[in-house]
Amino acid sequence: MSDQSVTETGGPLYPIREVSRLTGVNSVTLRAWERRYGLIQPRRTPKGHRLYGRTDIERVERIVQWLNRGVPVSQVSDLLDKELPEDTAASEASPEAKHAEAPASLEQSGEWSEIANDIRALIERFDEQGLDQYYTTLLGRYPITTVLNNVLRPVVNQLENADSEHSASRLFLESFLRTRLSLRLYYTNLEISTPRLLLAPYPERGDNLSLLMLASALSAGGFHITLIDHHIDADAFLSLLQRCRTDIAVFAGAAHDGTASKDVADADAGIEQIMKNTHVPVCVYGSMASTDSKTLKAHGVQPLEIDLTRSVRLIRHLID
């Protein structure tokens, strides 16, 4: 089946994989929204394949807007039914425009916190099977970026300055995400050739968990990802930029601990070398993007917001 079919009236229809690429919502979640919640009703081909029109895609985008504001998926249907055409336009222009009309959100009701606590408990028990089941269930209901922003990012923040026992938990979560991301990247990259992003840890200040979460969000957002999860020097990085035909390079870095060292100075010099020898936009994600924002901008590096939805949007804007 082609990525775009045509209705009797000339309007385009898209298969589920293309809708997933356009909206960042995976196919499993789209099917759950249809079967479990009745949020979307795609057309079907004679062989039973789902086809989505432009109105379906716009509806998916509005669903994501409500979810990103913390509304439980079970309450989204009523909100969509109450929307007027002008409300939809206002919502697209300003996601906060109708905040006062929203029901108690997951964040307000404490459900996101409860979910995060459940996830953290599974991580601290090193319960990979339980974590996988819980994680898979969440991804069946919510887009991966929503889960990352509202569940995993808060858990990572809790583990950020924890003792050595919790540092082990952080490494366990990193291993868990890397295993699942590898499969996601493999299959997504088979279908998507452009735009192409190169992701790597910032030298000497790398933040692998932030790197993995950003890669997950960008992959769901329709980007071809080349992920380097260990430090490479400036010359090797510049070579990769060229050979991978990269559109944007992204580093993930942690906030500086305040200690000066030759390694850190050399790393900063390496970034300067990269900036002087490439015309590709370079971004930084993670706590470093906030604490070192002025310095990064002075070197021509674009800091990204910690909110993954906004970071994905900014990267797409830089490409467009």
Helices and strands as residue ranges (DSSP letters): E 5-6, E 12-15, H 16-23, H 27-35, E 43-44, E 50-52, H 54-68, H 73-82, H 85-93, G 99-101, H 106-109, H 111-124, H 128-141, H 144-147, I 148-152, H 153-160, H 164-191, E 196-201, H 208-220, E 224-227, H 234-243, E 248-252, H 262-276, E 282-285, H 287-291, H 293-298, E 302-303, H 308-319
